[in-house]
Amino acid sequence: MFRQLRHHSIKWTRSYSTPIQTRLDYNKIAENPQAIKENMIKRNHCPIDPYHVKTLNERRLENYNTLLHLRSQHNTLSKTASSSNKDKKNRDPALIQKAKELKQHIKQLEANLTTTETELLHCAVQIPNDTHPDVPVGPESNARVIKIVNESLLQEQKKYEDHMTIATRLGMIDLEQAAIVSGSSFYYLEGYGAFLETALIQYAMDKAASKGFLGVITPDIVRTSIAYGCGFQPRAGESSQIYHVQANEEDALCLAGTAEIPLAGKFATKVLEETELPKRLVGYGRAYRAEAGGRGTETKGLYRVHQFSKVELFAVSTEQQSDALLEQFREIQEEMFTELGLCFRVLDMPTEELGASAYRKYDIEAWMPGRNTWGEISSTSNCTDYQARRLSIRYRPTHNTGKNTSFCHTINGTAIAVPRIIIAILETFQQTDGSVKIPQVLQKWLPGQPSILSPTTL
């Protein structure tokens, strides 16, 4: 009996290897090539010429319409030839020959159409998202400061140690053994360093859950096509951030650079009901970045690493909901960093700092007094339908809009990027006696619920 049930379970196993169909709006590109080109110039991201995409789309439509016409002709000829074949005396060799030639022509046109569609997709998929009209234009220096919170901490005049000095004294970190085990830009967190990480994760997950977000633990390995569909492809001339996984499988796999990728993939190929939206998730995962950048005083220690824990906010929505959700994500981030007691500023990021998927992006930077500079600790982006079109995430409108389905919008935001927050906490709350005050909201998540960490606490 057991074998019989097992046999049936194997029999009904599904294959999930079919590629996700990317559904780009070619007509929109063809109708607005100049506007798209200007947008790409503003974003300093011009991998292809949208006018070439327009030409390819026109060729695609021409081939497609010609094929429809020829197939109709071939069907008519085939019916006529079939009738004549019944009467051998009246068989028309010319008609049969014409049908054969037409079939060959159709075969060639089908091959041409496939080639054109492949090139069209390859080019069009490289076009970045549109840009919100209020986004500042230009490089990072043009970012607009929206607000600074706890600004008084900037005015404190005292000597600050950097986070590595503090963490080493408190027995929280081991870079030397990590370098032996894994290489540079890796680390061990130990003692209260490890507990501080888990406290930050639980705090962020709990905060998001209290706001109605569904908790998710994400896979760290994803199909590379899912990562690319989210917009995580290097620009021309830039190094890839992706760790590719070599496996004895047909699927190309990689380590997720952020939980945003598997969270978006959770909805790939789905058709949701409008009444279900928005769907808001908070996911915990490990982030892997292959190119951690050059090592120097500004990136030493935990600031720029190859692997770190991250809590991510993610939502799938309708077009009408996404702008408000972006603001809601930012409010949650601001609430958390305020409760942690950090000095931080919120930036409306300019066009050249937007990733391919982002329509608008806010960055949040914390003041890190030991580094004597601002450091990015979070960001949140509205990706509109960029990811949804590449991952085929749709919904059925409640009211008749003339469409059976519409593409969803996706919004993402970092709740907690653990290493950067640890840096900000250690450097902000260091005391003259070498100890560190722990933000009150984290104390209940730590063993013994300490309010201060010192060498004697360990």
Secondary structure, DSSP 8 states (H G I E B T S, - for coil): -HHHHHHHHHHT-----S-------HHHHHH-HHHHHHHHHHTT--SS-HHHHHHHHHHHHHHHHHHHHHHHHHHHHHHHHHHHHHSGGG--HHHHHHHHHHHHHHHHHHHHHHHHHHHHHHHHTTS-----TTS--SSGGG-EEEEEESGGGGG--S----HHHHHHHTT-EESHHHHHHT-TT--EE-THHHHHHHHHHHHHHHHHHHTT-EEEE--SEEEHHHHHHTT----TTS----EEE--SSSS-EEE-SSTHHHHHHTTTT-EEEGGG--EEEEEEEEEE-S-----STTTTTTTS-SEEEEEEEEEEE-TTTHHHHHHHHHHHHHHHHHHTT--EEEEE--GGG--TT-SEEEEEEEEETTTTEEEEEEEEEE-TTHHHHHHT-EEE-SS--S-S-EE-EEEEEEEEEHHHHHHHHHHHSB-TTS-EE--HHHHTTSTT--SEE-GGG-
